[in-house]
Amino acid sequence: MAGNVTLSARNNNSADEFYTQLSDIEAELRHYRSQFEGKIVFCNCDDPFESNFFKYFAMNFTHLGLKKLIATSYAGSPITGQQLPLFDVAGLSESRPPRDVFKVEITHVPDLNGDGAIDMLDVEELLRHDANVITPLEGDGSFDSPESLALLDEADVVVTNPPWSLIRTFIPLLIEHDKKFLVLGDQNFITYREVFAQIAANRLWFGYNNGGTKWFRVPDDYEIKTESRKKVVDGIKYFSMGRAYWFTNLDTARRHEPLTLYRRYTPEEYPTYTNYPAIEVGKVSEIPENYDGEMGVPITFLDKYNPDQFELVGQSIDLAEPMSKYAAKEDYAKNGKAVGGTGKFFVPVGGGKHEGVYQRVVIKRIGARG
């Protein structure tokens, strides 16, 4: 992830190697411009020579009114130096190979090429000729290294695509250090207890451009089994994902917009779970406006969650009671095959049988009676 996937050195998780496209970054960041003025931005999972997060903030440094931009490289990046060779960079010429771990600190991006606009050519010139901007790191550059944590304490806002396999550590770390952040991740992160707890505590929510197809640059040796999810453009390999969501604690207008409810509750349409006292709501658009009790809704609800309208009670993985307390194992089988009876909700389907539903978030309307 133009990210410090080298905690992949620790994890050896090649699935962490996703590099976000500039167009996706621009589409999301345009919603937060006023929240960056006078701030120190830290891209703590971003090789500054390859990361489009770094490029975005460097090119928009003056426009956003940033105070400082910091980015850290990491040991083992598969594409380091492909766009701006390291030997061209001032401040690294005395570094001993394979010393490819460094930090970039920028406080001003002048129009060095004299074309009247601040663009990536100016940033490249700055990196090539200003030895005060870039310096080697002693450690591996991972986001939880002592050097990175010291930079984190200096920063106001973190923006990056972190190593997804380490998200359970990454997001709580940012919150522990009381940082604002905007990070890209997998929609399913919300099912992780460490992440859901932050959402329920109103310390984390979704950004704007969630889901849909996003294409990520991946290393040449990255295995993509589904042909429709890969493409090669100008010799660069890309992989598509449909569950990429933005996670943030920067304020968004959409989290204050009430969800319009128009359905009416009936016990026939909204069965109560066998193993938890809440009703099943199969689609977010079907949430009833007149039900005061607890409701199980798809996890996609959190993309429309307004904390002034709904209370988050929990999620099925934590709330569901074992089905063995309610039915014989053969009575909550699927297609004749036994399924796990813990961590999921089941609904009665007639004839003494019960059917499991997908992961659910349990909600309750604010101000509901009872």
N, C-alpha and C positions, 0 to 999 in steps of 0.2 A: 504494500500500500504505500504509495510513495511514502512509505511509512517505515518506521523503525521496526520493520519486520524482523529485525535481528534479534530482537528477543527471539527471533527465529533461530538465531544461533543457539539459544537456549532450548527453544521448542522444536527447532527443525521443522517448521510447519510451512511448506511451500505454498499452501493455500492462502497464506497471508500476503502474497505478492501481487497486490492489485494497485494500479496507478491511475488515479482519477483524472478524467479529462477536464481541460480548462473550461469548456462550455458548460459542464455540469456545475463547476465551482462558481462560475459567473452567475448562472441562473439562480443559485441559492443565495449567494452573498449579497446580491442587490437588495435583498429585503432587510439588511441589517446595517446599512452604511452609517447611519447616525450613531450607532452604538460603538463605533470604532474610533471616533475622533479623540485624539490625545492619548490613545492606548498603546501599550506594548503588546504586540502580537507574537506568540511563540508557536511555530510549527515544529512540534517536538517529535514528529514521526516522518520527517521529510528531508530527503537528500536535496539540498538547495540547488544542485545542478540539474536535477531531473524532475523535481516536484512541481506540479502545476499550482499547488497551494502557494508555494514560495513565489512563483512567477506572478500569480494574481496580486499578491500583496506588494511585491516589489514594483510592479507596473502601476499600481494604484496607490502607492505610498502617499503621494502628495494629495491626491483626490480624496482619500479617506481621512487625511489629517493625522496619520499615525505618528506616534512619538518614536517608536523603534520597532524593527522587525528582526526576529531571531529565528534561525532554523538550524537544526543539527543533522549532520550526516550520521551514518552508522556503519559498523563493520559488516561487510558481506553483501552490500547491495549488488544485485545482478546487473544493474544498468548504469552504475556510477561512471561518470566521465564520458558517456556516449554523446551527450549534447554539448558539453563544454569540457574538453580534456583537462585533467587536473594539473598537468605540467604547465598549462597556460596561466595558472592562477597565482597572483601575487600572494605572498604569505605562506605558500605551501612548498616553495621551491627548495627549502632547507629540510623539509620533512622526509623522514626515512621511509622508503617503500617497505611494506605496502600500507603506509600511513594514510589511509583514505577516510579517516574519521575526523570531522571538524565541525566548527560552528561558524555561522555567518551572522553578523550583527550590522544592521543598516539603520542609520538615523537620518539619512538624506539621500535622495536619488536625483542627482543633477542631470540636466540634458547634455550629457558628455559628447554625443555625436553631433550636436548642433542642428538637429532637424526640427526643433520646436516642439517636440512631443516627448513624453517620457514613455519609453517602451523597453522591450527586453534587450535591445541593443545597448541601451544605456546601462542596464543592470549588468550585462556581460562585461562592458568596459569597466564598470566599477569593480567587479570581481577580479578582472585581469590586472588592474593597475593600482588598487588601493590595498596595501598590505595590512591596514588597520581594520579592515572589514572582516577578514577571514583568518581564523587561527585553528591549529590542530587541537584535538581533544586528547586527553590522556587515556580515557576509558573507551568503551565500545559504542558510546552514543545512544544506548537504549534509553527509553523514556524514564525508567526508574533508576538510572545510574546517578551517583552523587552529583556529577556535573550537570546533568539534565534537571535534576531536582532543584539545584541552586538557580538555574535559569527559570524554572517554573515559578519559583518564589518571586522572581523579579517581574514576571509577566502579569498582564491583566487578563488576556484572552488567549485561549488555545484553539487553533483551527487546524484540523488534520483529518486524514484517513488512517486510523490506528491499526495495528495488527489485530485482526478480528478474533483470533484465538485467545487473545489476552484482554478482551474487553471487560471481563469480570474484575480485573485488576485496574484497568486503565481509567474507566469512568469514576469509580470510587476514589481513586487517587486524586483526580482533578477536584472532586467535591471536597475531599479532605483538606486540600490546599486552598479551598475557597476561591476557585478560579471560574470565570465565565468561559464557556466553550461551545464549539460547534464542531461535531465530529460525524463522519459518515460511518454507517454500520449496517448490519443485517437486521431486518424487521424482527426476526425471531429472538434478537437480544432481549426483547421485552419479557420473554418467558424465563429469563435467567433471574433468579432471586435477587442477586446483587444489583441488577438493573431495575427490576420492577419495584424494589423497595424505594429507590430514588424517585421513580415516577409517582408512586403512591404518596410519598412525602412532599410532593410538589417541588422537587429539586431538579427535575428532568422532564423534558417533553419533546415532541417532534418538531422539526422545522417545516419547510414548505414543500419542497419537491421530492416527495416520497413515492416509492414504487416506480412503476413504469420501467422501460428498458434503459439501462445505463451501460455503456461500454467502457471497460477498463483495460488499460494496457497491461500486458503480462509478459514475463520473460519468455524467450523463444522456446525454452524446453518445458514450458507449462503445459500439462496435459489437459486437453479439452475433448471430452468424449462425444458431446453432442454437436454435430456440424452446424446447426442453426445458431449456436451460441458462440461461434468464433468467426473471425474475419481477419484478413491481413491487408493492411493499407500501407503502401510505400515501404514494404518490408517489415512493418511493425505489427505484432500480433495483439489482437484484442479479444476479450471475453465479455459476454453480456450477462447481466443479472437483473432480475425483476423485483428483488426484495431489498434494494439498497435504500435506506432511510437516513435522514439527518436527525441526530440527537443533539439537543441543546438545552442550555438554561438561559440563553439570551431571550428577551421578551419577543413574542410574536403576536401579531394582531389576530391571527386565526384561532389562537387558544382562548380568546375572549369572545368568540362568536358562538352563540347558542345553537345547538343542534335542533333543527325543526322536527318535532314529533307529531305524527298525525294518526298513528294506529291506535286502536282501542284494545284493551286487554280482554280476552276471554280464556277460560281454562282449557277450552278445546284447542285453541290456536297456540297457546303457550303452556305446554306441559311442565309440571314441576319435576325436577331431577329426582331420581330414585335415591341417590346417595348424598344429596345436599339440598337444604330448603331454599331453593331459588328457581326461577322459571327459565326455560330455554328460549333464547331469542336468536334465531338462526342468521339474521342479517342486521347490520347496524341500522338500516333504513326501516326496520320493523320494530324498533324499540317502542313500546306502548307509552302513551303520554299520561295514562290514568292508573298506572300500577305503582304502588308505594313500597313494595318489597324489593328484595334482592333479585337481580337479573344476571344471567350468564350471557355474555355477548362475545362475538369474535374478537380476536386481538387487534384487528384492524380498527376497532372502535377508538383506540388510543390516538389515532391520527386525527380524530375529531373531538377529542376529549376536552371539555371545558370544566375546569375545577370549580367554577361557580355554579355549575348546573348538575354535576354528578359527583358522588363520592366513590372512590375506588376502594372496594372491600377487600379484594385479594384476587388470586387466580386459582384455577381448578387444580393445578398441580399441588397446591398446599391445602386447599379446602375440601377436596373430595374425600369422602370416607371410603374405606375398602368395600367393594361390592360383595365381598364374601359375607358381610353382615346382613345383606339384604336378599341374596339369591344364590342358588346353586350355580357353580361355574358354567355349566352347560346352558344356563339361562341368560347369560350375557356374552354369549359367543357371537362371532361374526362369520357368516358364510360357513358355519359348521366348525370353525376353528376358534379355540379359546383365545381370549385376549386378556391383557392385563387389567385387573380390576381396581387398581390404585392410581391416584394422580389424575383421573379424568372423571368427568360427569357422565352419567348414564340417564337415558330417558326410557320410560316404559313404552313398549311398542305393541302391547297386546299379547294375550295368550301366556302371560307370566314371563315374557321375554323382555330384555332390556338392551338398548343399543348405545354404545359410547359415542360421544361427540368430540370434535376437535378441541384443542386447548381453548379455554374460555377465561375471560376477565369478568369478575363479578362486580357489578355497579349498583348504586342506589341513587335515586333522585334526591338532590339537596332539598330539604324542606318537606320530604315525604313524611306522611304520618306513620307512626309505629316504629 
